[in-house]
């Protein structure tokens, strides 16, 4: 998952519980008074840098509408709910996941605007699997199996979750995320469940597989930074992780193999907060950011999971192969079932946490 400091879905439990609004600088509140400025929540870090260069500044130059990028450290469901309900708009739109969109539009008051851009020349070419009425897909993130190439020099490297679970034929130090998101999917596929039949998750089967691997797991990790450090230092030989981490390690000179087979992927979308006075300006920005050639420019900064198939015409082949949406990568993956996790996350998290303590 194109992860920055915390997984997108990890934060959903807190969001459902109604975590409080994070206060914003007064200067951003001024943005609500003028249609010449829109404030966009993004993931910070490399995203803010790349979006600033590829989207924000060029959009301002073209339209005269200033774009201010604001980082939120977790899935901002509670923040958006508070803004819309109080009509105190610190943001106009946000880059959020499909589970977050469901939480903000189902089972109660609808807190996002329908974008209504289905017939826009660029937006309509984005595949339906990346779209919803309340979000225009802009980035795909993915969880993969990664391994140190040095650890498997002269022998076969793992190529599936079943291989990761196979400690006899693929010995080595292992790391798994200490959270059920993605971990349950990995366990189910390791036990033989086909990707096409993954949901609803067979929890008994997945936990049985976890029982088998648990004694052989050397590290239960909690953060992406931890993963990257372990891959560089050799603390683990193979690990289940967000793909951005082994990619970052490779950029720093490490030699980490990435297994795209059975990758687990999700989508981030541009979504407009319901009631914002700057909704039309947001729509213009979304159309601008959906141009294939412009989206392709993100590849100058990171291996973006571009949602425009046409974007690959403008991305160097050696860079394109590292993208979660590269045809060979996406076809070998399985999409996260957002509806399943919104409905079941609380119960599964509770059961997983109890299992960890056994």
Buried (B, 14 or more C-beta within 10 A) or exposed (E): BBBBEBBBBBBBBBBBEEBEBBEBEEEBEEBBEEBEBBBBBBBBBBBBEBBBBBBBEBBBEEBEBBBBBBEBEBBBBBBBBBBBEEEEBBBBBBBBBBBBBBBBBEEEEEBBBBBEBEEBEBBEEBEEEBBBBBBBBBBBBBBBBBBBEEBBEEEEBBBBBBBBBBBEEBEBBBBBBBBBBBBBBBBBBBBEBEBEEBBEBBBEBBBEBBEBBBEEBBBBBBBBEBBBBBBBEEBBBBBBBBBBBBBBBBEEEBEBBBBBBBBBBBBBBBBBBBBBEBBEBBBBBBBBBBBBEBBBBBBEBBBBBBBBBBBBEBBEEEBBBBBBBBEEBBEEBBBBBBBBBBBBBEEBBEBBEEEEEE
